[in-house]
Amino acid sequence: MVRTKEVLERTGISRQVLYRYMQMDLVVPASTTESGRNQFSPRVFRIIELIERLKERGYTLRDIRDIVGERFAAAQRGSADALDEPLPESLEDSLETPSEPE
C-alpha cells in the first residue's frame, strides 16, 4: 500500500489536486487506516499519470471521469485487467499525438 505522502511526492501533484481526483472518483483509496489515513494501490501512479496526460490534451476532469472513471476505480479496487483494456479510440489518439506547442 502507498501512503498519501508518497503519492504526492512521486507524482508532484498537490494535496488539493489529489483530493479533487478523489472527490470525482478518479482516484480511490484502497483502504483507510484506523486513524483515518488513506492508503492507495500502487496502480494510483499509473492512474494519475493518465489523468495528467489527458488534462494536457485538453480533456476536463469531468470528461475523463465520464469516459474512464469507472475503469480507474475498478483498477484501484483490485481489477488489474481494468487498466489493460484499450482506452476509447479518441483517448488513445490523444495520448499518442504530440501536443501542440503553446
N, C-alpha and C positions, 0 to 999 in steps of 0.2 A: 504494500500500500504506500501511497505517496501523500505526504502532508501538504497542506496549502502553501506553506512557506517554500517548499521545494518547487511546486508548480509555478509560483510567482518568479522565483529566481531563474529557473530554467527556461521559461517562456518569455520573460521580460514584460509580461502584461501587469497591469496594476490590480490591486485587490478589488477596486471598484469594477473593473472590466470583468474579472473572474466572477464576481457576484452577479453582474448583469447576465453573463452567459448562463449562470446557474438559474437565475430567475426565468430565463427563456427556455430552460430545459435543454440547452445545448451541451452543457457540462453538468454531469450528475455525479454527486459523491457516491462512492461505492459503499461507504459506511460512515457512521458518526461515532466518535468515542463517547464514553460515559460523561466526559466533561464537555461534550458538545462540539468538539473539533471535527471538521470534515476530513475524510481520507478518500483519496482517489485511486482509481485503477491506473496503472502505467499507460494505458491507452489514452489517457487525458492529454498527453503531449501531442499525439497524432491528431486528435480532435481539434485542439487549439491551433495547431499548425494549419489545418484545413480551413478553419474559420478565418484565420488571419489572411490566408491566401485568397479566399473568396471575397473578403472585405476589400482587399487591394484591387480586385477585379470589378468592384462597384456593386456587389451584392449587399443588401442591407441584412441586418441580423434577422429581421422578420422573414426575408426571402430564404435565408439559409435554414431557419427553423422550419418553414413550411415545406421545403424541399427535402431536407435530410435530417431534421431534428430528431425524429423517432429512431432513425438508424444510429445516430450518435448516442442516444440514450441507451438503446439496446446493447451497443458495443461496450458501454461503460458498466452495464449491469451484468456483463459476462458473456455475451454472444459475440465471440471473436469473429465469426463469419460476417457480421454486420458491416464491418469496415472493408471487407474484401469484395463485397458485391460492387458491381460497377456503379458509379455515380450517374445520374441522369446526363444525357449527352450534352446538354447545354452547359453543365458544370464542368464536365470533362474538357470541353473545348476551352472554357475559360481558364482552367488550370494549366493547360498545355500551351496556350498562346501567350507570348510575352506581352506584358503590359506596355501601353503607350507611354512614352516619356511625357512628363508634365511640364 
